[in-house]
Amino acid sequence: MPRRLVFVLFAALSLFQAQGADHVAPPAGDASSYPAVDIHADEHVAIAADPYNTKDKIAIFRVDYLKYGFLPVRIIVTNNGDKPISLADARINFITAAGDKIPTSEATDVERRIDRVKRPDSGYKLPGPLPRIGNKSAAKSKDIEEDFKSFEYTAALVEPHTTRDGFFFYDLQGIANPLVGGKLNLNTLRFADGKELFYFEVPFDKYLAARSASGKSN
């Protein structure tokens, strides 16, 4: 094989690997090391929430979710106890300062939003003042599908002395400064024997205060 061709192939492979490496979350630490955390000492469990609300942090994703009104929040669960914890039935909601409960979004929710933004005139418009009937199905996005596959929280079980992490995406479109006074509520977490843990509540004001103290913008 000619040397020039080998060089071109090597350069292309290196570029591909570098691009792929960009879409990797930084290693997760112990949940108790994050500013926004709820620690249950008696249950030996800590759960932290790390919002990806800035351009530098969201750069790990293939899509700018903030641009479309979605906030990625990294969940870090540290089990320092001796019994496994199940999140199979867990409900993890974003609670706004006004008390609105916002569930996690699916990839299709994001795809539908982006589809509407890119095709604002899509759908069939009925005569008169009746609202437009849009197509509820959205075009599949490879980037969004890959992001959810790579980053979404999927660990149903957190083993003893283990930390598990992943992302949930919340639709916060139209909410000004959603982190101010907002919190993450996690309930229906259980030990392996079925006993339910006390609910977790992670206030985002702790995260904002830590960033302010470090001189970073919110």
Disulfide bonds with the S-S distance in Angstrom:
none
